[in-house]
């Protein structure tokens, strides 16, 4: 029997915002202040399993989350991240998109951004 998604047990009081297909929470283990997760209301394994309607709505939700973050924080940039599959680091097999605010000076050299997900490949 498939284990139920931990995301489906998140109380609604933790939702920062909600749309037709998604809800948003602040990450429980944030990388930076304002780190948020966009999560599908319906269990979908990852980005590649989203319905056409969810795919259409996702860019709008990303913009809404950015606006929401900027009500409380003043980031200098963002990383958007989706881990699709165990080899990519996915540990919760329910679609979620990380919206990670970045701040000048939060790391010595941010050049390469998400390219650093494979050791030694971020610098070019």
Number of C-alpha atoms within 10 A of each C-alpha: 3 4 6 11 14 10 18 14 8 11 8 13 8 11 14 16 16 18 14 11 17 19 20 25 21 18 17 9 8 14 14 15 17 24 21 27 27 26 23 26 18 14 16 17 18 20 18 10 14 17 13 8 10 18 14 11 15 19 10 12 21 18 11 16 22 19 12 15 21 13 10 10 14 13 17 10 10 15 12 13 13 17 18 20 14 10 8 11 11 16 11 16 19 23 25 25 20 22 24 23 23 20 16 11 9 9 9 7 10 15 12 12 12 13 13 13 12 9 8 9 11 14 12 7
